Amino acid sequence: MIAEEHMATWALYSKIPFQYAAFLMSVWPTMVLAQATYPSKPIRLIVPFPPGGSTTIVARLIGQKLTDSWGQQVVVDNRGGGNTIIGSEAMVKAAPDGYTLLHVTSTHVINPSLLKTPYDAVKDFAPVATMVGTETLMVVNPQVPASNLQEFIALAKAKPGQLNFATSGSGTTNHLANELFSIMAGIKMQHIPHKGAGPAVTDLIGGQVQLFMNNALPLTPFVKAGRIRAIAVSGESRLLSLPDVPTFTQAGLPGYEVKSWQGILAPAKTPKPIVDKLSDEVARILRRPEVRDNLLVMGADPFVSTPQQFSELIKLDLVKYAKLIKEAKIRLE
C-alpha cells in the first residue's frame, strides 16, 4: 500500500488535491484490471434501426471482427423505433461497463433539434469510435421517366407535390438530405417516412415512392441488379462501387453535399481504459486492407477517430444540423 506521504508528494507535483490523489490510487488497480480482462463475456451492440439498413451491415461486419479478435461474441441487437430513441435510451440505462454499446449515425445529433429526448446527446454518452463515413446516393424507381438529375428535377417541377420521397424516418440524415435537395433544386415533393432503410427500399422497388436518398451500402446491390436506378451521389468523386453514377456537381447541382457517419457510443462513466481499448481495436480493424476494401466496394469510407475526435465531431454536428433544420423549417410529421 502506498504511504500517505508518497501520495501527498504525488498530489503536490501533479497539482491535484491530496484526497483526489488518494482516490485515484485506490481505483487505479481496478481500472487497470478492467482493461486487462475486458471483455470477459459477450458484448451487446444495440443498433437503433430495424434490420436491412447500412447500420446493420456495418455493425455485423465490425462486430464479427471484434468477436474474432477477442474470442467473445458481439451480439448485434436491432432495436428500432422512436427515431432511434428507443435503442439509445436502452443503452443509456445499461451498466457503464463496456458490455452494452450503441451503434449510432448522424441521426444522434439531429434528434435534439427536432424533439425532446429522454437523454442528453452529449452528457449521457461516452464516444468510443467512428467507423464509416458515407455519401448520399439518390435513387429512383426504374419506372420514373427520368434517367438523369436534370430530367428528374424537370419532372418534379412539372408535377409539384405529386412525387413521393421515402426516408428511413422523420428527422433522419436522409430526411435532411431530401429536404436540402428540394430547396437547392427548387422543387416540392411529398415526404413518406418509414421505419428504417429496409422498408423504404421495399416501397421504392414496389413503386409506392419514386425517390430515396440514402447512403450507398444498402442500395448498391439493388442498383447493380437493376431493381432501382441511381441518379447521382454527393461528394467530390464517384463511388468505387458505382463508377458510372455521376456526382451531383457533375450532374448539374454543384454545392449539394450531405455526408453522414456511423460510430459507437458507450454509456457515460464507462471506464476510460475500456473505452480506449475498444477504440483502438476498432481502429485496428478498420485499417486492415480486407476490411477497408470491403467497405469501399459497398460504398462506404473507413473513418478512424479517437474518442476525443469523435466527441468533437458530435458537438460540431449538433450545431451544423440545428442550423440546417432551422433554415429548412423542418418539423417532425
C-alpha positions, 0 to 999 in steps of 0.5 A, spaced: 500 500 500 502 506 498 504 511 504 500 517 505 506 521 504 508 518 497 501 520 495 501 527 498 508 528 494 504 525 488 498 530 489 503 536 490 507 535 483 501 533 479 497 539 482 491 535 484 488 535 491 491 530 496 484 526 497 483 526 489 490 523 489 488 518 494 482 516 490 485 515 484 490 510 487 485 506 490 481 505 483 487 505 479 488 497 480 481 496 478 481 500 472 487 497 470 484 490 471 478 492 467 482 493 461 486 487 462 480 482 462 475 486 458 471 483 455 470 477 459 463 475 456 459 477 450 458 484 448 451 487 446 451 492 440 444 495 440 443 498 433 437 503 433 434 501 426 430 495 424 434 490 420 436 491 412 439 498 413 447 500 412 447 500 420 446 493 420 451 491 415 456 495 418 455 493 425 455 485 423 461 486 419 465 490 425 462 486 430 464 479 427 471 482 427 471 484 434 468 477 436 474 474 432 479 478 435 477 477 442 474 470 442 467 473 445 461 474 441 458 481 439 451 480 439 448 485 434 441 487 437 436 491 432 432 495 436 428 500 432 423 505 433 422 512 436 427 515 431 432 511 434 430 513 441 428 507 443 435 503 442 439 509 445 435 510 451 436 502 452 443 503 452 443 509 456 440 505 462 445 499 461 451 498 466 457 503 464 461 497 463 463 496 456 458 490 455 452 494 452 454 499 446 450 503 441 451 503 434 449 510 432 449 515 425 448 522 424 441 521 426 444 522 434 445 529 433 439 531 429 434 528 434 435 534 439 433 539 434 427 536 432 424 533 439 425 532 446 429 526 448 429 522 454 437 523 454 442 528 453 446 527 446 452 529 449 452 528 457 449 521 457 454 518 452 461 516 452 464 516 444 468 510 443 469 510 435 467 512 428 467 507 423 464 509 416 463 515 413 458 515 407 455 519 401 448 520 399 446 516 393 439 518 390 435 513 387 429 512 383 424 507 381 426 504 374 419 506 372 420 514 373 421 517 366 427 520 368 434 517 367 438 523 369 438 529 375 436 534 370 430 530 367 428 528 374 428 535 377 424 537 370 419 532 372 418 534 379 417 541 377 412 539 372 408 535 377 409 539 384 407 535 390 405 529 386 412 525 387 413 521 393 420 521 397 421 515 402 426 516 408 428 511 413 424 516 418 422 523 420 428 527 422 433 522 419 440 524 415 436 522 409 430 526 411 435 532 411 438 530 405 431 530 401 429 536 404 436 540 402 435 537 395 428 540 394 430 547 396 437 547 392 433 544 386 427 548 387 422 543 387 416 540 392 415 533 393 411 529 398 415 526 404 413 518 406 417 516 412 418 509 414 421 505 419 428 504 417 432 503 410 429 496 409 422 498 408 423 504 404 427 500 399 421 495 399 416 501 397 421 504 392 422 497 388 414 496 389 413 503 386 409 506 392 415 512 392 419 514 386 425 517 390 430 515 396 436 518 398 440 514 402 447 512 403 450 507 398 451 500 402 444 498 402 442 500 395 448 498 391 446 491 390 439 493 388 442 498 383 447 493 380 441 488 379 437 493 376 431 493 381 432 501 382 436 506 378 441 511 381 441 518 379 447 521 382 451 521 389 454 527 393 461 528 394 467 530 390 468 523 386 464 517 384 463 511 388 468 505 387 462 501 387 458 505 382 463 508 377 458 510 372 453 514 377 455 521 376 456 526 382 451 531 383 456 537 381 457 533 375 450 532 374 448 539 374 447 541 382 454 543 384 454 545 392 449 539 394 453 535 399 450 531 405 455 526 408 453 522 414 457 517 419 456 511 423 460 510 430 459 507 437 457 510 443 458 507 450 454 509 456 457 515 460 462 513 466 464 507 462 471 506 464 476 510 460 481 504 459 475 500 456 473 505 452 480 506 449 481 499 448 475 498 444 477 504 440 483 502 438 481 495 436 476 498 432 481 502 429 485 496 428 480 493 424 478 498 420 485 499 417 486 492 415 486 492 407 480 486 407 476 490 411 477 497 408 476 494 401 470 491 403 467 497 405 469 501 399 466 496 394 459 497 398 460 504 398 462 506 404 469 510 407 473 507 413 473 513 418 478 512 424 477 517 430 479 517 437 474 518 442 476 525 443 475 526 435 469 523 435 466 527 441 468 533 437 465 531 431 458 530 435 458 537 438 460 540 431 454 536 428 449 538 433 450 545 431 451 544 423 444 540 423 440 545 428 442 550 423 440 546 417 433 544 420 432 551 422 433 554 415 429 548 412 423 549 417 423 542 418 418 539 423 417 532 425 410 529 421 
